[in-house]
Amino acid sequence: MKKTAALLFAAAIGLSMSVPASAASDGKNRKVTVLNLSTSTLRELYASPITSTNWEEDLLGQRTLTSGQSISANIDNGTTECYYDLKAVLANGKTWEHRKVNVCAASKWVIADAGESIQ
């Protein structure tokens, strides 16, 4: 009996020390293709959870998207969140924002001179 209790105790300790599953293992795709159809270069791209009060880092980094170019933006921040605010900044100073985007369901964000749309 003591041996069984010791084994159960050891197993419980082993389970409590296991590493939690990452967001990527929840099976949800958080990649959104961003397509620049505007006549201006897209120079900054941000995605922040709707719970955040600040914009996260620029997803483009040193890259830019000229007219007609696209990028597959990985918006997975390591949590199970699906709702993000998106922001695009063009070289001509125009800024587009789209709030409360379900990046687990959306597959494309199209930026154009006259507006933007989530698909």
MOPAC internal coordinates of N, CA, C and O (Angstrom, degrees):
PM7 1SCF
backbone

  N    0.0000 0     0.00 0     0.00 0    0    0    0
  C    1.4446 1     0.00 0     0.00 0    1    0    0
  C    1.5293 1   111.44 1     0.00 0    2    1    0
  O    1.2310 1   120.60 1   136.71 1    3    2    1
  N    1.3466 1   116.46 1   -43.29 1    3    2    1
  C    1.4501 1   119.99 1   179.34 1    5    3    2
  C    1.5252 1   110.77 1   -63.58 1    6    5    3
  O    1.2310 1   120.67 1   143.53 1    7    6    5
  N    1.3595 1   116.33 1   -36.47 1    7    6    5
  C    1.4539 1   120.95 1  -179.17 1    9    7    6
  C    1.5337 1   109.95 1   -65.83 1   10    9    7
  O    1.2310 1   119.64 1   138.55 1   11   10    9
  N    1.3218 1   118.30 1   -41.45 1   11   10    9
  C    1.4640 1   122.97 1   179.18 1   13   11   10
  C    1.5280 1   110.34 1   -64.42 1   14   13   11
  O    1.2310 1   120.50 1   136.38 1   15   14   13
  N    1.3346 1   116.64 1   -43.62 1   15   14   13
  C    1.4611 1   120.40 1   179.27 1   17   15   14
  C    1.5220 1   110.50 1   -63.67 1   18   17   15
  O    1.2310 1   120.11 1   140.87 1   19   18   17
  N    1.3197 1   117.40 1   -39.13 1   19   18   17
  C    1.4617 1   121.16 1   179.42 1   21   19   18
  C    1.5239 1   110.58 1   -65.40 1   22   21   19
  O    1.2310 1   120.52 1   140.05 1   23   22   21
  N    1.3339 1   116.62 1   -39.95 1   23   22   21
  C    1.4679 1   120.19 1   178.57 1   25   23   22
  C    1.5286 1   111.01 1   -65.91 1   26   25   23
  O    1.2310 1   120.25 1   137.95 1   27   26   25
  N    1.3273 1   117.12 1   -42.05 1   27   26   25
  C    1.4615 1   120.69 1   178.59 1   29   27   26
  C    1.5255 1   110.77 1   -64.08 1   30   29   27
  O    1.2310 1   120.52 1   138.88 1   31   30   29
  N    1.3309 1   116.60 1   -41.12 1   31   30   29
  C    1.4592 1   120.82 1   178.77 1   33   31   30
  C    1.5311 1   110.29 1   -62.79 1   34   33   31
  O    1.2310 1   120.02 1   135.76 1   35   34   33
  N    1.3236 1   117.58 1   -44.24 1   35   34   33
  C    1.4627 1   121.98 1   179.17 1   37   35   34
  C    1.5253 1   110.60 1   -63.03 1   38   37   35
  O    1.2310 1   120.20 1   139.38 1   39   38   37
  N    1.3173 1   117.22 1   -40.62 1   39   38   37
  C    1.4667 1   120.90 1   178.94 1   41   39   38
  C    1.5316 1   110.67 1   -65.29 1   42   41   39
  O    1.2310 1   120.29 1   139.72 1   43   42   41
  N    1.3331 1   117.05 1   -40.28 1   43   42   41
  C    1.4652 1   120.94 1   179.17 1   45   43   42
  C    1.5273 1   111.07 1   -63.71 1   46   45   43
  O    1.2310 1   120.26 1   139.51 1   47   46   45
  N    1.3137 1   117.11 1   -40.49 1   47   46   45
  C    1.4651 1   120.98 1   178.11 1   49   47   46
  C    1.5266 1   109.60 1   -64.93 1   50   49   47
  O    1.2310 1   120.13 1   137.66 1   51   50   49
  N    1.3236 1   117.36 1   -42.34 1   51   50   49
  C    1.4618 1   121.34 1   179.06 1   53   51   50
  C    1.5190 1   111.58 1   -61.39 1   54   53   51
  O    1.2310 1   119.46 1   138.88 1   55   54   53
  N    1.3254 1   118.64 1   -41.12 1   55   54   53
  C    1.4605 1   122.30 1   178.88 1   57   55   54
  C    1.5181 1   111.57 1   -67.51 1   58   57   55
  O    1.2310 1   120.17 1   141.46 1   59   58   57
  N    1.3267 1   117.29 1   -38.54 1   59   58   57
  C    1.4602 1   119.82 1  -177.88 1   61   59   58
  C    1.5152 1   111.99 1   -71.08 1   62   61   59
  O    1.2310 1   119.89 1   160.87 1   63   62   61
  N    1.3390 1   117.81 1   -19.13 1   63   62   61
  C    1.4447 1   120.89 1  -179.41 1   65   63   62
  C    1.5270 1   112.18 1   -96.27 1   66   65   63
  O    1.2310 1   119.87 1  -179.87 1   67   66   65
  N    1.3229 1   117.86 1     0.13 1   67   66   65
  C    1.4575 1   119.31 1  -178.07 1   69   67   66
  C    1.5236 1   110.78 1   -69.10 1   70   69   67
  O    1.2310 1   120.64 1   -26.61 1   71   70   69
  N    1.3124 1   116.38 1   153.39 1   71   70   69
  C    1.4557 1   122.83 1  -178.10 1   73   71   70
  C    1.5205 1   108.76 1   -78.59 1   74   73   71
  O    1.2310 1   119.34 1   -45.42 1   75   74   73
  N    1.3381 1   118.86 1   134.58 1   75   74   73
  C    1.4510 1   120.53 1   179.17 1   77   75   74
  C    1.5239 1   110.89 1   -66.52 1   78   77   75
  O    1.2310 1   120.83 1   -28.21 1   79   78   77
  N    1.3199 1   116.02 1   151.79 1   79   78   77
  C    1.4621 1   121.60 1   179.62 1   81   79   78
  C    1.5190 1   109.92 1   -67.22 1   82   81   79
  O    1.2310 1   120.61 1   -37.12 1   83   82   81
  N    1.3105 1   116.43 1   142.88 1   83   82   81
  C    1.4628 1   120.16 1   178.24 1   85   83   82
  C    1.5154 1   109.94 1   -81.27 1   86   85   83
  O    1.2310 1   120.98 1   -14.41 1   87   86   85
  N    1.3251 1   115.74 1   165.59 1   87   86   85
  C    1.4558 1   120.87 1  -179.98 1   89   87   86
  C    1.5190 1   111.03 1   -62.41 1   90   89   87
  O    1.2310 1   120.51 1   146.85 1   91   90   89
  N    1.3347 1   116.63 1   -33.15 1   91   90   89
  C    1.4534 1   120.08 1  -178.64 1   93   91   90
  C    1.5215 1   110.98 1   -61.18 1   94   93   91
  O    1.2310 1   119.93 1   153.30 1   95   94   93
  N    1.3069 1   117.74 1   -26.70 1   95   94   93
  C    1.4565 1   120.43 1  -178.76 1   97   95   94
  C    1.5218 1   113.06 1   -80.53 1   98   97   95
  O    1.2310 1   119.66 1   179.35 1   99   98   97
  N    1.3425 1   118.26 1    -0.65 1   99   98   97
  C    1.4626 1   118.82 1   177.64 1  101   99   98
  C    1.5227 1   111.73 1   -81.73 1  102  101   99
  O    1.2310 1   120.51 1   176.83 1  103  102  101
  N    1.3420 1   116.64 1    -3.17 1  103  102  101
  C    1.4520 1   121.18 1   173.99 1  105  103  102
  C    1.5207 1   115.57 1    81.18 1  106  105  103
  O    1.2310 1   119.82 1  -175.45 1  107  106  105
  N    1.3218 1   117.96 1     4.55 1  107  106  105
  C    1.4690 1   120.66 1  -178.09 1  109  107  106
  C    1.5217 1   110.07 1   -94.79 1  110  109  107
  O    1.2310 1   121.37 1   -44.45 1  111  110  109
  N    1.3145 1   114.98 1   135.55 1  111  110  109
  C    1.4599 1   121.52 1   178.67 1  113  111  110
  C    1.5168 1   108.97 1   -86.38 1  114  113  111
  O    1.2310 1   120.52 1   -59.34 1  115  114  113
  N    1.3036 1   116.62 1   120.66 1  115  114  113
  C    1.4664 1   121.82 1   179.55 1  117  115  114
  C    1.5290 1   110.77 1  -113.41 1  118  117  115
  O    1.2310 1   120.54 1  -148.24 1  119  118  117
  N    1.3155 1   116.58 1    31.76 1  119  118  117
  C    1.4583 1   121.34 1   177.15 1  121  119  118
  C    1.5213 1   108.38 1  -102.84 1  122  121  119
  O    1.2310 1   121.27 1   -48.52 1  123  122  121
  N    1.3184 1   115.17 1   131.48 1  123  122  121
  C    1.4585 1   121.97 1   179.74 1  125  123  122
  C    1.5253 1   107.65 1  -125.11 1  126  125  123
  O    1.2310 1   120.64 1   -53.14 1  127  126  125
  N    1.3250 1   116.39 1   126.86 1  127  126  125
  C    1.4582 1   120.44 1   175.08 1  129  127  126
  C    1.5164 1   108.24 1   -77.85 1  130  129  127
  O    1.2310 1   120.73 1   -54.77 1  131  130  129
  N    1.3228 1   116.21 1   125.23 1  131  130  129
  C    1.4647 1   121.93 1   177.74 1  133  131  130
  C    1.5202 1   106.35 1  -105.03 1  134  133  131
  O    1.2310 1   120.82 1   -60.03 1  135  134  133
  N    1.3331 1   116.04 1   119.97 1  135  134  133
  C    1.4591 1   122.69 1  -177.19 1  137  135  134
  C    1.5261 1   109.75 1  -113.38 1  138  137  135
  O    1.2310 1   120.73 1   -57.71 1  139  138  137
  N    1.3225 1   116.21 1   122.29 1  139  138  137
  C    1.4541 1   121.34 1   179.57 1  141  139  138
  C    1.5268 1   109.49 1   -94.73 1  142  141  139
  O    1.2310 1   120.36 1   -75.11 1  143  142  141
  N    1.3245 1   116.92 1   104.89 1  143  142  141
  C    1.4595 1   122.06 1   175.89 1  145  143  142
  C    1.5215 1   111.87 1  -104.99 1  146  145  143
  O    1.2310 1   120.79 1  -171.37 1  147  146  145
  N    1.3273 1   116.09 1     8.63 1  147  146  145
  C    1.4658 1   119.66 1   178.95 1  149  147  146
  C    1.5298 1   109.06 1   -79.00 1  150  149  147
  O    1.2310 1   121.14 1   -10.45 1  151  150  149
  N    1.3213 1   115.42 1   169.55 1  151  150  149
  C    1.4660 1   120.12 1   177.15 1  153  151  150
  C    1.5330 1   111.41 1   -86.74 1  154  153  151
  O    1.2310 1   120.17 1   178.87 1  155  154  153
  N    1.3141 1   117.28 1    -1.13 1  155  154  153
  C    1.4583 1   122.83 1  -179.45 1  157  155  154
  C    1.5290 1   109.93 1  -110.56 1  158  157  155
  O    1.2310 1   120.57 1   -23.79 1  159  158  157
  N    1.3120 1   116.52 1   156.21 1  159  158  157
  C    1.4660 1   122.17 1   177.04 1  161  159  158
  C    1.5230 1   110.09 1   -75.13 1  162  161  159
  O    1.2310 1   120.84 1   -44.86 1  163  162  161
  N    1.3199 1   116.00 1   135.14 1  163  162  161
  C    1.4683 1   121.62 1   174.36 1  165  163  162
  C    1.5233 1   106.43 1   -84.57 1  166  165  163
  O    1.2310 1   120.18 1   -61.38 1  167  166  165
  N    1.3354 1   117.26 1   118.62 1  167  166  165
  C    1.4637 1   119.11 1  -174.23 1  169  167  166
  C    1.5174 1   114.62 1  -111.08 1  170  169  167
  O    1.2310 1   119.60 1   163.49 1  171  170  169
  N    1.3554 1   118.36 1   -16.51 1  171  170  169
  C    1.4663 1   120.95 1   177.94 1  173  171  170
  C    1.5210 1   108.97 1  -141.08 1  174  173  171
  O    1.2310 1   121.04 1   -35.55 1  175  174  173
  N    1.3375 1   115.62 1   144.45 1  175  174  173
  C    1.4608 1   121.78 1   179.55 1  177  175  174
  C    1.5241 1   108.71 1  -142.78 1  178  177  175
  O    1.2310 1   120.97 1   -55.14 1  179  178  177
  N    1.3154 1   115.75 1   124.86 1  179  178  177
  C    1.4625 1   121.12 1  -177.32 1  181  179  178
  C    1.5236 1   110.93 1  -126.15 1  182  181  179
  O    1.2310 1   120.87 1   -32.78 1  183  182  181
  N    1.3163 1   115.95 1   147.22 1  183  182  181
  C    1.4633 1   123.17 1   172.78 1  185  183  182
  C    1.5221 1   106.90 1  -142.07 1  186  185  183
  O    1.2310 1   120.80 1   -59.43 1  187  186  185
  N    1.3263 1   116.08 1   120.57 1  187  186  185
  C    1.4605 1   120.89 1  -179.67 1  189  187  186
  C    1.5188 1   109.13 1  -129.69 1  190  189  187
  O    1.2310 1   119.95 1   -39.11 1  191  190  189
  N    1.3377 1   117.71 1   140.89 1  191  190  189
  C    1.4635 1   119.37 1   175.39 1  193  191  190
  C    1.5264 1   109.78 1   -55.69 1  194  193  191
  O    1.2310 1   120.37 1   -33.05 1  195  194  193
  N    1.3178 1   116.90 1   146.95 1  195  194  193
  C    1.4675 1   120.02 1  -177.58 1  197  195  194
  C    1.5188 1   111.87 1   -62.53 1  198  197  195
  O    1.2310 1   119.94 1   163.25 1  199  198  197
  N    1.3141 1   117.72 1   -16.75 1  199  198  197
  C    1.4612 1   121.86 1   179.09 1  201  199  198
  C    1.5272 1   112.03 1   -82.82 1  202  201  199
  O    1.2310 1   120.18 1   169.81 1  203  202  201
  N    1.3307 1   117.26 1   -10.19 1  203  202  201
  C    1.4608 1   121.92 1  -177.48 1  205  203  202
  C    1.5266 1   110.65 1   -85.04 1  206  205  203
  O    1.2310 1   120.75 1   -33.83 1  207  206  205
  N    1.3254 1   116.17 1   146.17 1  207  206  205
  C    1.4664 1   120.77 1   177.40 1  209  207  206
  C    1.5234 1   111.82 1   -99.44 1  210  209  207
  O    1.2310 1   120.27 1   176.06 1  211  210  209
  N    1.3265 1   117.08 1    -3.94 1  211  210  209
  C    1.4606 1   122.09 1  -179.86 1  213  211  210
  C    1.5224 1   109.82 1  -128.56 1  214  213  211
  O    1.2310 1   120.81 1   -24.60 1  215  214  213
  N    1.3292 1   116.05 1   155.40 1  215  214  213
  C    1.4530 1   120.10 1   174.22 1  217  215  214
  C    1.5198 1   108.93 1   -76.54 1  218  217  215
  O    1.2310 1   120.84 1   -41.40 1  219  218  217
  N    1.3341 1   116.01 1   138.60 1  219  218  217
  C    1.4624 1   121.95 1   177.20 1  221  219  218
  C    1.5276 1   108.45 1   -72.98 1  222  221  219
  O    1.2310 1   120.15 1     6.83 1  223  222  221
  N    1.3190 1   117.32 1  -173.17 1  223  222  221
  C    1.4636 1   121.59 1  -178.68 1  225  223  222
  C    1.5278 1   111.54 1   -65.86 1  226  225  223
  O    1.2310 1   121.35 1   -24.30 1  227  226  225
  N    1.3286 1   115.03 1   155.70 1  227  226  225
  C    1.4630 1   122.38 1   178.85 1  229  227  226
  C    1.5303 1   108.87 1   -66.04 1  230  229  227
  O    1.2310 1   120.35 1   -61.02 1  231  230  229
  N    1.3261 1   116.94 1   118.98 1  231  230  229
  C    1.4622 1   121.37 1  -178.10 1  233  231  230
  C    1.5277 1   112.99 1   -69.66 1  234  233  231
  O    1.2310 1   120.25 1   159.25 1  235  234  233
  N    1.3216 1   117.14 1   -20.75 1  235  234  233
  C    1.4631 1   119.94 1   178.72 1  237  235  234
  C    1.5223 1   112.32 1   -81.83 1  238  237  235
  O    1.2310 1   120.36 1   155.57 1  239  238  237
  N    1.3232 1   116.91 1   -24.43 1  239  238  237
  C    1.4614 1   119.87 1  -176.96 1  241  239  238
  C    1.5164 1   110.00 1    61.42 1  242  241  239
  O    1.2310 1   119.78 1    58.29 1  243  242  241
  N    1.3187 1   118.03 1  -121.71 1  243  242  241
  C    1.4628 1   122.89 1  -179.84 1  245  243  242
  C    1.5326 1   112.71 1   -87.29 1  246  245  243
  O    1.2310 1   120.34 1   172.03 1  247  246  245
  N    1.3322 1   116.95 1    -7.97 1  247  246  245
  C    1.4646 1   120.78 1  -177.77 1  249  247  246
  C    1.5176 1   111.54 1   -80.53 1  250  249  247
  O    1.2310 1   121.13 1   -16.95 1  251  250  249
  N    1.3159 1   115.45 1   163.05 1  251  250  249
  C    1.4604 1   122.92 1   172.05 1  253  251  250
  C    1.5224 1   107.59 1  -136.92 1  254  253  251
  O    1.2310 1   120.87 1   -17.68 1  255  254  253
  N    1.3300 1   115.95 1   162.32 1  255  254  253
  C    1.4617 1   121.02 1   176.00 1  257  255  254
  C    1.5163 1   108.63 1  -119.17 1  258  257  255
  O    1.2310 1   120.37 1   -67.44 1  259  258  257
  N    1.3116 1   116.90 1   112.56 1  259  258  257
  C    1.4534 1   120.14 1   176.21 1  261  259  258
  C    1.5238 1   108.57 1   -78.55 1  262  261  259
  O    1.2310 1   120.67 1    -8.63 1  263  262  261
  N    1.3221 1   116.33 1   171.37 1  263  262  261
  C    1.4554 1   121.68 1  -179.21 1  265  263  262
  C    1.5303 1   110.59 1   -54.82 1  266  265  263
  O    1.2310 1   121.05 1   -51.06 1  267  266  265
  N    1.3208 1   115.60 1   128.94 1  267  266  265
  C    1.4630 1   121.59 1   179.73 1  269  267  266
  C    1.5125 1   114.28 1    92.61 1  270  269  267
  O    1.2310 1   119.29 1   167.86 1  271  270  269
  N    1.3180 1   118.96 1   -12.14 1  271  270  269
  C    1.4585 1   121.25 1   179.96 1  273  271  270
  C    1.5232 1   111.46 1   -87.49 1  274  273  271
  O    1.2310 1   121.29 1   -23.14 1  275  274  273
  N    1.3346 1   115.13 1   156.86 1  275  274  273
  C    1.4657 1   120.95 1   176.82 1  277  275  274
  C    1.5163 1   109.35 1  -138.38 1  278  277  275
  O    1.2310 1   121.57 1   -15.02 1  279  278  277
  N    1.3166 1   114.61 1   164.98 1  279  278  277
  C    1.4579 1   122.33 1   177.41 1  281  279  278
  C    1.5231 1   108.26 1  -143.70 1  282  281  279
  O    1.2310 1   120.47 1   -35.24 1  283  282  281
  N    1.3179 1   116.71 1   144.76 1  283  282  281
  C    1.4549 1   121.24 1   173.13 1  285  283  282
  C    1.5234 1   107.00 1   -91.99 1  286  285  283
  O    1.2310 1   120.84 1   -75.63 1  287  286  285
  N    1.3327 1   116.01 1   104.37 1  287  286  285
  C    1.4623 1   121.61 1  -176.11 1  289  287  286
  C    1.5284 1   110.10 1   -89.07 1  290  289  287
  O    1.2310 1   120.66 1   -57.52 1  291  290  289
  N    1.3282 1   116.34 1   122.48 1  291  290  289
  C    1.4565 1   121.81 1   176.24 1  293  291  290
  C    1.5205 1   107.96 1   -85.63 1  294  293  291
  O    1.2310 1   120.40 1   -69.16 1  295  294  293
  N    1.3188 1   116.85 1   110.84 1  295  294  293
  C    1.4564 1   121.65 1  -173.83 1  297  295  294
  C    1.5277 1   111.44 1  -102.84 1  298  297  295
  O    1.2310 1   120.10 1  -167.00 1  299  298  297
  N    1.3087 1   117.41 1    13.00 1  299  298  297
  C    1.4615 1   122.74 1   179.19 1  301  299  298
  C    1.5251 1   109.47 1   -77.39 1  302  301  299
  O    1.2310 1   120.35 1   -65.13 1  303  302  301
  N    1.3355 1   116.94 1   114.87 1  303  302  301
  C    1.4659 1   120.60 1   179.86 1  305  303  302
  C    1.5268 1   112.60 1   -97.94 1  306  305  303
  O    1.2310 1   120.18 1  -167.19 1  307  306  305
  N    1.3217 1   117.25 1    12.81 1  307  306  305
  C    1.4620 1   120.82 1   177.74 1  309  307  306
  C    1.5151 1   114.13 1    91.20 1  310  309  307
  O    1.2310 1   120.13 1  -176.40 1  311  310  309
  N    1.3304 1   117.36 1     3.60 1  311  310  309
  C    1.4618 1   121.14 1   176.47 1  313  311  310
  C    1.5244 1   108.49 1  -112.40 1  314  313  311
  O    1.2310 1   120.37 1     3.78 1  315  314  313
  N    1.2898 1   116.91 1  -176.22 1  315  314  313
  C    1.4627 1   120.64 1   177.84 1  317  315  314
  C    1.5234 1   112.00 1   -96.15 1  318  317  315
  O    1.2310 1   120.20 1  -166.38 1  319  318  317
  N    1.3291 1   117.23 1    13.62 1  319  318  317
  C    1.4619 1   120.72 1  -179.27 1  321  319  318
  C    1.5222 1   110.99 1   -68.85 1  322  321  319
  O    1.2310 1   121.11 1   -36.63 1  323  322  321
  N    1.3297 1   115.48 1   143.37 1  323  322  321
  C    1.4588 1   121.71 1   176.35 1  325  323  322
  C    1.5243 1   112.45 1  -117.63 1  326  325  323
  O    1.2310 1   119.44 1   159.44 1  327  326  325
  N    1.3176 1   118.68 1   -20.56 1  327  326  325
  C    1.4633 1   121.41 1  -175.21 1  329  327  326
  C    1.5321 1   111.20 1   -98.53 1  330  329  327
  O    1.2310 1   121.51 1   -58.53 1  331  330  329
  N    1.3313 1   114.72 1   121.47 1  331  330  329
  C    1.4565 1   122.41 1  -176.40 1  333  331  330
  C    1.5271 1   110.21 1  -131.99 1  334  333  331
  O    1.2310 1   121.27 1   -25.67 1  335  334  333
  N    1.3174 1   115.18 1   154.33 1  335  334  333
  C    1.4541 1   122.26 1   168.31 1  337  335  334
  C    1.5254 1   106.00 1   -96.89 1  338  337  335
  O    1.2310 1   120.43 1   -43.95 1  339  338  337
  N    1.3372 1   116.78 1   136.05 1  339  338  337
  C    1.4539 1   122.05 1  -179.18 1  341  339  338
  C    1.5212 1   110.20 1  -114.62 1  342  341  339
  O    1.2310 1   120.71 1   -34.62 1  343  342  341
  N    1.3190 1   116.25 1   145.38 1  343  342  341
  C    1.4645 1   121.08 1   179.08 1  345  343  342
  C    1.5217 1   109.07 1  -141.97 1  346  345  343
  O    1.2310 1   121.16 1   -46.30 1  347  346  345
  N    1.3406 1   115.38 1   133.70 1  347  346  345
  C    1.4553 1   122.23 1   176.43 1  349  347  346
  C    1.5209 1   108.48 1  -123.91 1  350  349  347
  O    1.2310 1   120.34 1   -45.03 1  351  350  349
  N    1.3282 1   116.96 1   134.97 1  351  350  349
  C    1.4632 1   122.08 1   178.94 1  353  351  350
  C    1.5243 1   107.79 1  -118.93 1  354  353  351
  O    1.2310 1   121.14 1   -56.73 1  355  354  353
  N    1.3230 1   115.42 1   123.27 1  355  354  353
  C    1.4563 1   121.38 1   179.96 1  357  355  354
  C    1.5188 1   110.43 1   -93.53 1  358  357  355
  O    1.2310 1   120.68 1   -21.27 1  359  358  357
  N    1.3211 1   116.30 1   158.73 1  359  358  357
  C    1.4667 1   121.75 1  -179.29 1  361  359  358
  C    1.5204 1   112.29 1   -64.14 1  362  361  359
  O    1.2310 1   119.81 1   155.45 1  363  362  361
  N    1.3313 1   117.97 1   -24.55 1  363  362  361
  C    1.4636 1   120.86 1   179.54 1  365  363  362
  C    1.5338 1   112.67 1   -82.49 1  366  365  363
  O    1.2310 1   120.53 1  -175.93 1  367  366  365
  N    1.3382 1   116.59 1     4.07 1  367  366  365
  C    1.4565 1   121.44 1   177.85 1  369  367  366
  C    1.5129 1   114.96 1    95.42 1  370  369  367
  O    1.2310 1   120.16 1   167.49 1  371  370  369
  N    1.3332 1   117.29 1   -12.51 1  371  370  369
  C    1.4741 1   120.97 1   179.25 1  373  371  370
  C    1.5223 1   109.16 1   -69.23 1  374  373  371
  O    1.2310 1   120.85 1   -42.17 1  375  374  373
  N    1.3313 1   115.98 1   137.83 1  375  374  373
  C    1.4549 1   122.06 1   177.73 1  377  375  374
  C    1.5243 1   109.17 1  -122.42 1  378  377  375
  O    1.2310 1   120.73 1   -47.70 1  379  378  377
  N    1.3192 1   116.21 1   132.30 1  379  378  377
  C    1.4614 1   121.40 1   174.75 1  381  379  378
  C    1.5262 1   107.98 1  -114.52 1  382  381  379
  O    1.2310 1   120.76 1   -44.70 1  383  382  381
  N    1.3380 1   116.15 1   135.30 1  383  382  381
  C    1.4616 1   121.72 1   174.87 1  385  383  382
  C    1.5148 1   108.89 1  -128.10 1  386  385  383
  O    1.2310 1   121.05 1   -39.64 1  387  386  385
  N    1.3100 1   115.60 1   140.36 1  387  386  385
  C    1.4645 1   121.45 1   174.66 1  389  387  386
  C    1.5275 1   106.03 1  -130.40 1  390  389  387
  O    1.2310 1   120.89 1   -59.37 1  391  390  389
  N    1.3149 1   115.91 1   120.63 1  391  390  389
  C    1.4703 1   121.48 1  -174.18 1  393  391  390
  C    1.5289 1   111.71 1   -97.43 1  394  393  391
  O    1.2310 1   121.48 1   -28.48 1  395  394  393
  N    1.3214 1   114.77 1   151.52 1  395  394  393
  C    1.4664 1   124.44 1   173.97 1  397  395  394
  C    1.5246 1   112.65 1    54.00 1  398  397  395
  O    1.2310 1   120.85 1  -128.24 1  399  398  397
  N    1.3286 1   115.98 1    51.76 1  399  398  397
  C    1.4565 1   121.62 1   178.08 1  401  399  398
  C    1.5226 1   109.10 1   -88.52 1  402  401  399
  O    1.2310 1   120.57 1   -52.00 1  403  402  401
  N    1.3145 1   116.51 1   128.00 1  403  402  401
  C    1.4633 1   121.00 1   175.53 1  405  403  402
  C    1.5287 1   107.35 1   -81.99 1  406  405  403
  O    1.2310 1   120.32 1   -85.38 1  407  406  405
  N    1.3404 1   117.00 1    94.62 1  407  406  405
  C    1.4538 1   121.17 1  -176.54 1  409  407  406
  C    1.5301 1   111.99 1   -72.73 1  410  409  407
  O    1.2310 1   120.02 1   169.57 1  411  410  409
  N    1.3202 1   117.56 1   -10.43 1  411  410  409
  C    1.4596 1   120.98 1   174.90 1  413  411  410
  C    1.5336 1   110.49 1   -78.98 1  414  413  411
  O    1.2310 1   120.26 1   162.61 1  415  414  413
  N    1.3303 1   117.11 1   -17.39 1  415  414  413
  C    1.4657 1   121.66 1  -179.54 1  417  415  414
  C    1.5214 1   112.65 1  -114.19 1  418  417  415
  O    1.2310 1   120.07 1   147.47 1  419  418  417
  N    1.3280 1   117.47 1   -32.53 1  419  418  417
  C    1.4752 1   121.07 1  -178.50 1  421  419  418
  C    1.5222 1   109.27 1   -74.71 1  422  421  419
  O    1.2310 1   120.71 1   -33.01 1  423  422  421
  N    1.3247 1   116.24 1   146.99 1  423  422  421
  C    1.4558 1   119.04 1   178.70 1  425  423  422
  C    1.5222 1   112.93 1  -119.68 1  426  425  423
  O    1.2310 1   120.02 1   162.55 1  427  426  425
  N    1.3516 1   117.57 1   -17.45 1  427  426  425
  C    1.4626 1   119.33 1  -175.99 1  429  427  426
  C    1.5231 1   110.77 1  -150.19 1  430  429  427
  O    1.2310 1   121.20 1   -38.42 1  431  430  429
  N    1.3446 1   115.30 1   141.58 1  431  430  429
  C    1.4612 1   122.92 1   171.97 1  433  431  430
  C    1.5126 1   106.64 1  -122.11 1  434  433  431
  O    1.2310 1   120.81 1   -64.29 1  435  434  433
  N    1.3274 1   116.06 1   115.71 1  435  434  433
  C    1.4583 1   121.79 1  -178.05 1  437  435  434
  C    1.5215 1   108.85 1  -101.79 1  438  437  435
  O    1.2310 1   121.10 1   -55.16 1  439  438  437
  N    1.3332 1   115.50 1   124.84 1  439  438  437
  C    1.4618 1   122.72 1   178.47 1  441  439  438
  C    1.5301 1   107.38 1  -106.98 1  442  441  439
  O    1.2310 1   120.54 1   -51.78 1  443  442  441
  N    1.3362 1   116.57 1   128.22 1  443  442  441
  C    1.4664 1   120.70 1   178.83 1  445  443  442
  C    1.5240 1   108.98 1  -137.40 1  446  445  443
  O    1.2310 1   120.31 1    -7.15 1  447  446  445
  N    1.3246 1   117.01 1   172.85 1  447  446  445
  C    1.4608 1   120.82 1   179.75 1  449  447  446
  C    1.5241 1   111.72 1   -63.94 1  450  449  447
  O    1.2310 1   120.12 1   141.62 1  451  450  449
  N    1.3215 1   117.37 1   -38.38 1  451  450  449
  C    1.4540 1   121.50 1  -175.09 1  453  451  450
  C    1.5311 1   113.60 1   -88.30 1  454  453  451
  O    1.2310 1   119.81 1   171.47 1  455  454  453
  N    1.3180 1   117.98 1    -8.53 1  455  454  453
  C    1.4628 1   120.16 1  -178.62 1  457  455  454
  C    1.5145 1   111.80 1   163.22 1  458  457  455
  O    1.2310 1   121.55 1    12.81 1  459  458  457
  N    1.3117 1   114.64 1  -167.19 1  459  458  457
  C    1.4597 1   121.78 1  -179.51 1  461  459  458
  C    1.5169 1   108.51 1  -142.30 1  462  461  459
  O    1.2310 1   120.47 1   -21.59 1  463  462  461
  N    1.3309 1   116.71 1   158.41 1  463  462  461
  C    1.4596 1   119.41 1   178.69 1  465  463  462
  C    1.5333 1   109.88 1  -150.81 1  466  465  463
  O    1.2310 1   121.90 1   -31.01 1  467  466  465
  N    1.3194 1   113.96 1   148.99 1  467  466  465
  C    1.4591 1   122.18 1   176.03 1  469  467  466
  C    1.5254 1   106.84 1  -101.90 1  470  469  467
  O    1.2310 1   121.41 1   -44.80 1  471  470  469
  N    1.3139 1   114.90 1   135.20 1  471  470  469
  C    1.4759 1   120.01 1   178.77 1  473  471  470
  C    1.5020 1   110.43 1  -125.15 1  474  473  471
  O    1.2310 1   120.10 1   180.00 1  475  474  473

